[in-house]
Structures are given as structure tokens and as C-alpha cells.
């Protein structure tokens, strides 16, 4: 069942707060990583590189739990249980460049590597819980 992001939750995602992505490993333990995030419509946009564990876990299981905390008030956060809506390499370099602009103020992601394929993952919220702290 789809859920929507209200304005305060969307504000946390569009600010330069970090997203904690939790996925389930094949042995059923939880893997949590910290990544940059943004929003496109109702979807949460994340970027990584092919071959990393958390995108593979999200792809295998079809989703993840995302938690974005307000860096200025850590008691305010949004938790999103989301399904994986899209997983693609197409345009992923542009997405990581846009995220680098947002988080670092640079036009091009400085850690681009010729030997890695960037991927963009788009998550559709199924449950959203915003704690206003």
C-alpha cells in the first residue's frame, strides 16, 4: 500500500540530512549504511555502485527501511518502509553528481571511478512515520 510524504517529512529528505538504509542480508541479519538522499515526486532517490551489498539486498528483497534524522534536532526523524520501485544504471552518474552538489557544493562527484557502475535506486514509501522531536 502506497504512502505519501507530508511536507515536514519531505523537508527532512530534501535537506542535507543523511539517510540510514537498512536491508536484510542473506543470513537474515540487518545491514545499515549511511547514504545521501533526495526526493523525486513521492519516491526517495538513493545512489550507490553495482556490487555493493545494500543495493543487492534491496533488489533481492524488493525494499528497505529508510531513516532520515534532522541533523539540527536528532529527535526529529522520518522512518520510511519502502518498496524498491526502480533500480537502474541509466542516468546514475548524473544523479550522484546532483547529490554531490547538494551535499558537497561541487558540480561533479569527486570519487567517480571508471571501474565502477553507478546505480540509482528509487523507493516508493509504503509506511511513513515522522517523529517531530
C-alpha angles and dihedrals in degrees: 000000000000122000130195131229113239119216097265092049091047089050091057090052096047095047121080093271120133126244121227106209117199121195134167118252120220089260089056095249117129124254117199123188133174118235142160117265145188139172130248111186104309095337128095111228122213131169133206141143129275112260098036118126104236096055090047090051092048091048093048094048098033098237152020143215114254125198122187118186125197105246090209094051113020091191089069114076144140122228116199126189101200143178120226105255099175139008115184145148091206109109092355094128089057090049094052089047090053090049090049088053090051097045104028105022092237128125096224129039102251095212097059109145125198091214096058133072114220117219133195121216121196118197126200112212115239097171126016125190118181118191110197096200 
